[in-house]
Amino acid sequence: MAKRQSAKNFGAYIDRTIKIIRQNYLKAFKEINVDLTTEQWVLLDSLHQSDGISQNELANGSFKNAPTVSRIVDLLCKKGLTERKRFESDKRRYKVFLTKKGKDTYKKTKPVVVKLRKKGWKNLTDEDYDFFLRIMNQIFENFEEKK
């Protein structure tokens, strides 16, 4: 980095990319008449993989903070896609489950997501993906506050 410009504006490139990805997902979901954001879809996907997990587990698996996950789960519950059930051993905590409507919505959106992921990685290799992950993880570590 010393030989490069010291203040590369990589954040703008990340923001630009995230914005266009979100726009494409929202457009694709709208085309199949599904009212869902990318953040909501990430939680549906996590619940599809591990239904009945806690909100903290959802937060950890989706790289979102707990208050954000709680807000998204609230919205998903209002849409009838998820439901909360209290832990038997701890009445203060909830497990989150997909409802039948949530499972149906996931099945309807999954092919769209797969298609969009393929579009995003068009003309890129597995090696490119590994390189991308290494770079993104390094940038994350560079900014992560060590406790």
RODREN-694210 format. One record per residue: residue number from 1; residue in one letter; x, y, z of N, C-alpha, C in turn. Coordinates in steps of 0.02 Angstrom, whole numbers, plus 50000, padded with zeros to 5 digits. Example, Ala and Ser with C-alpha at 12.3 -4.5 7.8 and 13.67 -1.06 7.14 Angstrom:
RODREN-694210
+-----+---------+-------+-------+-------+-------+-------+-------+-------+-------+-------+
! num ! residuo !   nc1 !   nc2 !   nc3 !  cac1 !  cac2 !  cac3 !   cc1 !   cc2 !   cc3 !
+-----+---------+-------+-------+-------+-------+-------+-------+-------+-------+-------+
!   1 !       A ! 50660 ! 49716 ! 50390 ! 50615 ! 49775 ! 50390 ! 50660 ! 49835 ! 50390 !
!   2 !       S ! 50642 ! 49888 ! 50354 ! 50684 ! 49947 ! 50357 ! 50645 ! 50002 ! 50394 !
+-----+---------+-------+-------+-------+-------+-------+-------+-------+-------+-------+
END
This chain:
RODREN-694210
+-----+---------+-------+-------+-------+-------+-------+-------+-------+-------+-------+
! num ! residuo !   nc1 !   nc2 !   nc3 !  cac1 !  cac2 !  cac3 !   cc1 !   cc2 !   cc3 !
+-----+---------+-------+-------+-------+-------+-------+-------+-------+-------+-------+
!   1 !       M ! 50041 ! 49940 ! 50000 ! 50000 ! 50000 ! 50000 ! 50043 ! 50063 ! 50000 !
!   2 !       A ! 50105 ! 50058 ! 50024 ! 50149 ! 50116 ! 50028 ! 50162 ! 50147 ! 49960 !
!   3 !       K ! 50169 ! 50106 ! 49908 ! 50182 ! 50131 ! 49841 ! 50119 ! 50159 ! 49809 !
!   4 !       R ! 50062 ! 50140 ! 49835 ! 49999 ! 50164 ! 49807 ! 49978 ! 50227 ! 49842 !
!   5 !       Q ! 49930 ! 50259 ! 49812 ! 49901 ! 50318 ! 49843 ! 49876 ! 50300 ! 49913 !
!   6 !       S ! 49891 ! 50340 ! 49963 ! 49876 ! 50322 ! 50032 ! 49802 ! 50324 ! 50050 !
!   7 !       A ! 49762 ! 50357 ! 50011 ! 49691 ! 50364 ! 50029 ! 49646 ! 50339 ! 49973 !
!   8 !       K ! 49657 ! 50277 ! 49952 ! 49614 ! 50247 ! 49900 ! 49542 ! 50247 ! 49925 !
!   9 !       N ! 49497 ! 50265 ! 49882 ! 49427 ! 50269 ! 49901 ! 49391 ! 50203 ! 49886 !
!  10 !       F ! 49416 ! 50148 ! 49914 ! 49386 ! 50083 ! 49901 ! 49315 ! 50078 ! 49929 !
!  11 !       G ! 49300 ! 50117 ! 49980 ! 49233 ! 50116 ! 50009 ! 49179 ! 50137 ! 49959 !
!  12 !       A ! 49196 ! 50184 ! 49916 ! 49148 ! 50206 ! 49865 ! 49134 ! 50149 ! 49816 !
!  13 !       Y ! 49185 ! 50110 ! 49800 ! 49175 ! 50053 ! 49754 ! 49132 ! 49999 ! 49788 !
!  14 !       I ! 49143 ! 49988 ! 49852 ! 49103 ! 49939 ! 49889 ! 49031 ! 49963 ! 49892 !
!  15 !       D ! 49020 ! 50026 ! 49910 ! 48952 ! 50054 ! 49913 ! 48917 ! 50051 ! 49846 !
!  16 !       R ! 48952 ! 50070 ! 49793 ! 48923 ! 50068 ! 49726 ! 48901 ! 49998 ! 49707 !
!  17 !       T ! 48942 ! 49949 ! 49723 ! 48927 ! 49879 ! 49707 ! 48868 ! 49854 ! 49747 !
!  18 !       I ! 48868 ! 49868 ! 49811 ! 48812 ! 49847 ! 49854 ! 48747 ! 49877 ! 49829 !
!  19 !       K ! 48749 ! 49941 ! 49810 ! 48689 ! 49975 ! 49787 ! 48660 ! 49941 ! 49725 !
!  20 !       I ! 48702 ! 49926 ! 49676 ! 48676 ! 49895 ! 49615 ! 48653 ! 49823 ! 49626 !
!  21 !       I ! 48686 ! 49788 ! 49671 ! 48664 ! 49721 ! 49688 ! 48594 ! 49724 ! 49720 !
!  22 !       R ! 48586 ! 49768 ! 49768 ! 48520 ! 49776 ! 49801 ! 48466 ! 49794 ! 49751 !
!  23 !       Q ! 48481 ! 49841 ! 49706 ! 48432 ! 49862 ! 49656 ! 48411 ! 49802 ! 49612 !
!  24 !       N ! 48460 ! 49761 ! 49593 ! 48444 ! 49703 ! 49551 ! 48401 ! 49652 ! 49589 !
!  25 !       Y ! 48417 ! 49641 ! 49652 ! 48377 ! 49594 ! 49692 ! 48306 ! 49620 ! 49701 !
!  26 !       L ! 48299 ! 49684 ! 49719 ! 48233 ! 49713 ! 49729 ! 48191 ! 49710 ! 49665 !
!  27 !       K ! 48222 ! 49725 ! 49609 ! 48187 ! 49722 ! 49545 ! 48165 ! 49651 ! 49530 !
!  28 !       A ! 48210 ! 49603 ! 49540 ! 48195 ! 49533 ! 49526 ! 48139 ! 49507 ! 49572 !
!  29 !       F ! 48141 ! 49525 ! 49636 ! 48088 ! 49504 ! 49683 ! 48022 ! 49535 ! 49663 !
!  30 !       K ! 48024 ! 49598 ! 49643 ! 47962 ! 49633 ! 49622 ! 47932 ! 49599 ! 49560 !
!  31 !       E ! 47975 ! 49577 ! 49514 ! 47951 ! 49543 ! 49454 ! 47914 ! 49478 ! 49468 !
!  32 !       I ! 47931 ! 49446 ! 49524 ! 47895 ! 49384 ! 49542 ! 47845 ! 49397 ! 49598 !
!  33 !       N ! 47828 ! 49461 ! 49608 ! 47778 ! 49482 ! 49658 ! 47795 ! 49461 ! 49729 !
!  34 !       V ! 47857 ! 49470 ! 49748 ! 47878 ! 49456 ! 49817 ! 47903 ! 49521 ! 49848 !
!  35 !       D ! 47872 ! 49539 ! 49904 ! 47890 ! 49599 ! 49941 ! 47944 ! 49581 ! 49992 !
!  36 !       L ! 48006 ! 49587 ! 49971 ! 48062 ! 49565 ! 50012 ! 48123 ! 49608 ! 49997 !
!  37 !       T ! 48161 ! 49626 ! 50049 ! 48224 ! 49660 ! 50038 ! 48280 ! 49609 ! 50040 !
!  38 !       T ! 48339 ! 49630 ! 50019 ! 48396 ! 49584 ! 50021 ! 48412 ! 49564 ! 50093 !
!  39 !       E ! 48406 ! 49610 ! 50140 ! 48419 ! 49594 ! 50210 ! 48370 ! 49543 ! 50236 !
!  40 !       Q ! 48307 ! 49550 ! 50217 ! 48256 ! 49501 ! 50237 ! 48270 ! 49433 ! 50206 !
!  41 !       W ! 48292 ! 49433 ! 50143 ! 48306 ! 49369 ! 50110 ! 48364 ! 49333 ! 50144 !
!  42 !       V ! 48414 ! 49371 ! 50166 ! 48471 ! 49340 ! 50200 ! 48447 ! 49302 ! 50263 !
!  43 !       L ! 48401 ! 49331 ! 50300 ! 48376 ! 49297 ! 50360 ! 48332 ! 49237 ! 50341 !
!  44 !       L ! 48292 ! 49243 ! 50288 ! 48253 ! 49185 ! 50265 ! 48300 ! 49128 ! 50246 !
!  45 !       D ! 48354 ! 49145 ! 50212 ! 48403 ! 49094 ! 50192 ! 48435 ! 49061 ! 50253 !
!  46 !       S ! 48453 ! 49101 ! 50302 ! 48482 ! 49073 ! 50364 ! 48432 ! 49027 ! 50399 !
!  47 !       L ! 48369 ! 49048 ! 50401 ! 48318 ! 49007 ! 50434 ! 48303 ! 48944 ! 50393 !
!  48 !       H ! 48308 ! 48948 ! 50328 ! 48299 ! 48889 ! 50287 ! 48353 ! 48837 ! 50303 !
!  49 !       Q ! 48413 ! 48861 ! 50315 ! 48468 ! 48816 ! 50332 ! 48465 ! 48791 ! 50403 !
!  50 !       S ! 48442 ! 48833 ! 50450 ! 48439 ! 48814 ! 50521 ! 48377 ! 48844 ! 50553 !
!  51 !       D ! 48320 ! 48815 ! 50537 ! 48256 ! 48841 ! 50563 ! 48254 ! 48833 ! 50639 !
!  52 !       G ! 48227 ! 48883 ! 50673 ! 48219 ! 48879 ! 50745 ! 48280 ! 48901 ! 50784 !
!  53 !       I ! 48320 ! 48944 ! 50755 ! 48379 ! 48969 ! 50791 ! 48361 ! 49035 ! 50825 !
!  54 !       S ! 48403 ! 49055 ! 50871 ! 48390 ! 49117 ! 50908 ! 48407 ! 49178 ! 50865 !
!  55 !       Q ! 48383 ! 49235 ! 50887 ! 48398 ! 49297 ! 50851 ! 48473 ! 49312 ! 50853 !
!  56 !       N ! 48506 ! 49294 ! 50909 ! 48578 ! 49305 ! 50913 ! 48615 ! 49261 ! 50862 !
!  57 !       E ! 48593 ! 49199 ! 50854 ! 48623 ! 49156 ! 50804 ! 48611 ! 49183 ! 50733 !
!  58 !       L ! 48551 ! 49210 ! 50722 ! 48537 ! 49241 ! 50658 ! 48583 ! 49301 ! 50646 !
!  59 !       A ! 48594 ! 49340 ! 50697 ! 48637 ! 49399 ! 50691 ! 48709 ! 49377 ! 50675 !
!  60 !       N ! 48733 ! 49328 ! 50710 ! 48801 ! 49304 ! 50698 ! 48809 ! 49275 ! 50628 !
!  61 !       G ! 48760 ! 49238 ! 50605 ! 48764 ! 49206 ! 50539 ! 48755 ! 49254 ! 50481 !
!  62 !       S ! 48724 ! 49311 ! 50494 ! 48710 ! 49358 ! 50440 ! 48755 ! 49420 ! 50443 !
!  63 !       F ! 48801 ! 49422 ! 50491 ! 48846 ! 49479 ! 50499 ! 48809 ! 49544 ! 50513 !
!  64 !       K ! 48752 ! 49538 ! 50547 ! 48713 ! 49597 ! 50566 ! 48711 ! 49601 ! 50642 !
!  65 !       N ! 48699 ! 49661 ! 50668 ! 48695 ! 49666 ! 50741 ! 48625 ! 49645 ! 50765 !
!  66 !       A ! 48621 ! 49630 ! 50829 ! 48560 ! 49602 ! 50857 ! 48499 ! 49649 ! 50850 !
!  67 !       P ! 48505 ! 49714 ! 50862 ! 48447 ! 49758 ! 50853 ! 48422 ! 49759 ! 50780 !
!  68 !       T ! 48468 ! 49756 ! 50732 ! 48448 ! 49755 ! 50662 ! 48410 ! 49691 ! 50646 !
!  69 !       V ! 48436 ! 49635 ! 50671 ! 48402 ! 49570 ! 50660 ! 48334 ! 49570 ! 50692 !
!  70 !       S ! 48328 ! 49598 ! 50752 ! 48263 ! 49601 ! 50786 ! 48213 ! 49640 ! 50744 !
!  71 !       R ! 48235 ! 49697 ! 50716 ! 48191 ! 49738 ! 50675 ! 48170 ! 49701 ! 50612 !
!  72 !       I ! 48217 ! 49666 ! 50580 ! 48202 ! 49629 ! 50519 ! 48154 ! 49571 ! 50535 !
!  73 !       V ! 48166 ! 49536 ! 50590 ! 48122 ! 49482 ! 50609 ! 48052 ! 49509 ! 50624 !
!  74 !       D ! 48047 ! 49567 ! 50655 ! 47981 ! 49598 ! 50667 ! 47944 ! 49607 ! 50600 !
!  75 !       L ! 47980 ! 49633 ! 50550 ! 47949 ! 49643 ! 50484 ! 47929 ! 49577 ! 50452 !
!  76 !       L ! 47972 ! 49527 ! 50458 ! 47957 ! 49462 ! 50429 ! 47897 ! 49430 ! 50464 !
!  77 !       C ! 47891 ! 49441 ! 50529 ! 47832 ! 49415 ! 50566 ! 47769 ! 49451 ! 50542 !
!  78 !       K ! 47773 ! 49517 ! 50533 ! 47714 ! 49555 ! 50509 ! 47693 ! 49531 ! 50440 !
!  79 !       K ! 47740 ! 49510 ! 50399 ! 47725 ! 49485 ! 50332 ! 47702 ! 49412 ! 50334 !
!  80 !       G ! 47704 ! 49382 ! 50393 ! 47683 ! 49313 ! 50399 ! 47734 ! 49262 ! 50375 !
!  81 !       L ! 47797 ! 49283 ! 50368 ! 47849 ! 49238 ! 50343 ! 47887 ! 49202 ! 50397 !
!  82 !       T ! 47887 ! 49231 ! 50458 ! 47921 ! 49199 ! 50515 ! 47876 ! 49205 ! 50576 !
!  83 !       E ! 47895 ! 49167 ! 50627 ! 47862 ! 49172 ! 50692 ! 47913 ! 49160 ! 50746 !
!  84 !       R ! 47901 ! 49192 ! 50803 ! 47945 ! 49183 ! 50861 ! 47911 ! 49136 ! 50910 !
!  85 !       K ! 47953 ! 49094 ! 50940 ! 47929 ! 49050 ! 50995 ! 47981 ! 49054 ! 51051 !
!  86 !       R ! 47956 ! 49058 ! 51112 ! 48001 ! 49064 ! 51169 ! 48040 ! 48999 ! 51180 !
!  87 !       F ! 48101 ! 49007 ! 51204 ! 48140 ! 48949 ! 51225 ! 48105 ! 48919 ! 51286 !
!  88 !       E ! 48104 ! 48853 ! 51290 ! 48074 ! 48821 ! 51349 ! 48114 ! 48837 ! 51412 !
!  89 !       S ! 48181 ! 48838 ! 51406 ! 48225 ! 48847 ! 51463 ! 48237 ! 48920 ! 51481 !
!  90 !       D ! 48220 ! 48966 ! 51437 ! 48233 ! 49037 ! 51450 ! 48178 ! 49078 ! 51417 !
!  91 !       K ! 48129 ! 49097 ! 51457 ! 48070 ! 49132 ! 51430 ! 48085 ! 49202 ! 51405 !
!  92 !       R ! 48148 ! 49226 ! 51415 ! 48165 ! 49293 ! 51389 ! 48190 ! 49290 ! 51317 !
!  93 !       R ! 48208 ! 49230 ! 51294 ! 48237 ! 49222 ! 51227 ! 48187 ! 49189 ! 51180 !
!  94 !       Y ! 48196 ! 49203 ! 51115 ! 48152 ! 49175 ! 51064 ! 48192 ! 49136 ! 51013 !
!  95 !       K ! 48159 ! 49085 ! 50987 ! 48183 ! 49050 ! 50927 ! 48141 ! 49078 ! 50870 !
!  96 !       V ! 48170 ! 49082 ! 50810 ! 48135 ! 49107 ! 50752 ! 48126 ! 49050 ! 50703 !
!  97 !       F ! 48065 ! 49044 ! 50678 ! 48047 ! 48990 ! 50631 ! 48017 ! 49019 ! 50567 !
!  98 !       L ! 48028 ! 48986 ! 50512 ! 47992 ! 49002 ! 50451 ! 47921 ! 48975 ! 50456 !
!  99 !       T ! 47873 ! 49014 ! 50434 ! 47805 ! 48989 ! 50428 ! 47798 ! 48954 ! 50361 !
! 100 !       K ! 47741 ! 48925 ! 50348 ! 47730 ! 48894 ! 50282 ! 47738 ! 48946 ! 50228 !
! 101 !       K ! 47710 ! 49006 ! 50239 ! 47717 ! 49060 ! 50190 ! 47790 ! 49078 ! 50181 !
! 102 !       G ! 47828 ! 49079 ! 50235 ! 47899 ! 49094 ! 50232 ! 47937 ! 49042 ! 50191 !
! 103 !       K ! 47920 ! 48978 ! 50202 ! 47952 ! 48924 ! 50164 ! 47934 ! 48929 ! 50090 !
! 104 !       D ! 47871 ! 48944 ! 50076 ! 47849 ! 48951 ! 50007 ! 47884 ! 49011 ! 49973 !
! 105 !       T ! 47891 ! 49066 ! 50010 ! 47925 ! 49125 ! 49984 ! 47999 ! 49109 ! 49970 !
! 106 !       Y ! 48030 ! 49073 ! 50015 ! 48099 ! 49053 ! 50005 ! 48106 ! 49011 ! 49941 !
! 107 !       K ! 48062 ! 48962 ! 49933 ! 48065 ! 48919 ! 49874 ! 48054 ! 48959 ! 49810 !
! 108 !       K ! 48011 ! 49009 ! 49813 ! 47997 ! 49051 ! 49755 ! 48056 ! 49096 ! 49737 !
! 109 !       T ! 48091 ! 49120 ! 49788 ! 48145 ! 49169 ! 49777 ! 48213 ! 49136 ! 49766 !
! 110 !       K ! 48223 ! 49076 ! 49790 ! 48290 ! 49044 ! 49785 ! 48315 ! 49040 ! 49712 !
! 111 !       P ! 48274 ! 49018 ! 49663 ! 48300 ! 49016 ! 49595 ! 48320 ! 49085 ! 49568 !
! 112 !       V ! 48285 ! 49137 ! 49590 ! 48301 ! 49205 ! 49569 ! 48369 ! 49225 ! 49599 !
! 113 !       V ! 48380 ! 49208 ! 49661 ! 48443 ! 49224 ! 49694 ! 48501 ! 49187 ! 49661 !
! 114 !       V ! 48490 ! 49124 ! 49645 ! 48543 ! 49085 ! 49612 ! 48560 ! 49117 ! 49544 !
! 115 !       K ! 48509 ! 49138 ! 49508 ! 48519 ! 49170 ! 49443 ! 48558 ! 49236 ! 49451 !
! 116 !       L ! 48541 ! 49275 ! 49501 ! 48575 ! 49338 ! 49514 ! 48648 ! 49327 ! 49535 !
! 117 !       R ! 48659 ! 49276 ! 49575 ! 48728 ! 49260 ! 49596 ! 48770 ! 49241 ! 49535 !
! 118 !       K ! 48740 ! 49202 ! 49491 ! 48776 ! 49183 ! 49430 ! 48791 ! 49244 ! 49388 !
! 119 !       K ! 48744 ! 49289 ! 49383 ! 48754 ! 49351 ! 49346 ! 48812 ! 49391 ! 49376 !
! 120 !       G ! 48813 ! 49395 ! 49442 ! 48866 ! 49433 ! 49475 ! 48935 ! 49404 ! 49465 !
! 121 !       W ! 48939 ! 49338 ! 49457 ! 49005 ! 49306 ! 49449 ! 49021 ! 49287 ! 49377 !
! 122 !       K ! 48980 ! 49312 ! 49331 ! 48992 ! 49300 ! 49260 ! 49063 ! 49325 ! 49242 !
! 123 !       N ! 49099 ! 49286 ! 49203 ! 49167 ! 49303 ! 49181 ! 49218 ! 49303 ! 49238 !
! 124 !       L ! 49201 ! 49275 ! 49295 ! 49248 ! 49269 ! 49351 ! 49258 ! 49196 ! 49368 !
! 125 !       T ! 49315 ! 49179 ! 49395 ! 49332 ! 49110 ! 49411 ! 49326 ! 49096 ! 49485 !
! 126 !       D ! 49332 ! 49033 ! 49503 ! 49334 ! 49014 ! 49574 ! 49394 ! 49048 ! 49608 !
! 127 !       E ! 49448 ! 49053 ! 49572 ! 49508 ! 49087 ! 49599 ! 49492 ! 49160 ! 49613 !
! 128 !       D ! 49455 ! 49192 ! 49568 ! 49435 ! 49262 ! 49579 ! 49393 ! 49267 ! 49642 !
! 129 !       Y ! 49348 ! 49220 ! 49652 ! 49305 ! 49220 ! 49711 ! 49347 ! 49214 ! 49775 !
! 130 !       D ! 49395 ! 49167 ! 49774 ! 49439 ! 49158 ! 49832 ! 49478 ! 49222 ! 49846 !
! 131 !       F ! 49503 ! 49254 ! 49793 ! 49541 ! 49316 ! 49799 ! 49496 ! 49372 ! 49828 !
! 132 !       F ! 49436 ! 49376 ! 49802 ! 49387 ! 49425 ! 49826 ! 49374 ! 49416 ! 49901 !
! 133 !       L ! 49361 ! 49355 ! 49922 ! 49348 ! 49342 ! 49993 ! 49409 ! 49360 ! 50036 !
! 134 !       R ! 49468 ! 49343 ! 50012 ! 49528 ! 49359 ! 50050 ! 49534 ! 49435 ! 50059 !
! 135 !       I ! 49522 ! 49473 ! 50006 ! 49527 ! 49546 ! 50009 ! 49474 ! 49574 ! 50056 !
! 136 !       M ! 49412 ! 49552 ! 50048 ! 49358 ! 49578 ! 50090 ! 49370 ! 49562 ! 50163 !
! 137 !       N ! 49392 ! 49501 ! 50177 ! 49407 ! 49482 ! 50246 ! 49465 ! 49523 ! 50275 !
! 138 !       Q ! 49515 ! 49537 ! 50233 ! 49572 ! 49577 ! 50257 ! 49550 ! 49649 ! 50272 !
! 139 !       I ! 49509 ! 49678 ! 50228 ! 49484 ! 49746 ! 50241 ! 49444 ! 49746 ! 50306 !
! 140 !       F ! 49402 ! 49695 ! 50315 ! 49363 ! 49690 ! 50376 ! 49408 ! 49688 ! 50437 !
! 141 !       E ! 49458 ! 49644 ! 50435 ! 49505 ! 49638 ! 50492 ! 49542 ! 49703 ! 50505 !
! 142 !       N ! 49559 ! 49739 ! 50451 ! 49595 ! 49802 ! 50460 ! 49553 ! 49853 ! 50498 !
! 143 !       F ! 49488 ! 49850 ! 50491 ! 49444 ! 49898 ! 50525 ! 49413 ! 49871 ! 50589 !
! 144 !       E ! 49414 ! 49806 ! 50598 ! 49383 ! 49777 ! 50657 ! 49419 ! 49799 ! 50721 !
! 145 !       E ! 49380 ! 49819 ! 50769 ! 49409 ! 49838 ! 50832 ! 49424 ! 49776 ! 50872 !
! 146 !       K ! 49484 ! 49768 ! 50892 ! 49504 ! 49710 ! 50933 ! 49485 ! 49723 ! 51005 !
! 147 !       K ! 49456 ! 49673 ! 51036 ! 49433 ! 49681 ! 51105 ! 49485 ! 49654 ! 51152 !
+-----+---------+-------+-------+-------+-------+-------+-------+-------+-------+-------+
END
